[in-house]
Amino acid sequence: MSDTAEKTEALQHAMVEQLMAVIAAPDDEDVARAADAVVRDLDALLRAEPTPAA
């Protein structure tokens, strides 16, 4: 597994955990910020990956 694939998988798992935390504490701004950071990191990583050939 490539380094990028490992980072992507780790961020995907972190995103699930953060979204569960948001569900558990929807009014907690710190939880929301942490979830936002994970989503932004994952988005940036996925945008940097080359697109598969059609």
PyMOL commands that set and color helices and strands:
alter all, ss='L'
color gray80, all
select helices_A, chain A and resi 3-24+29-48
alter helices_A, ss='H'
color red, helices_A
deselect
rebuild
show_as cartoon
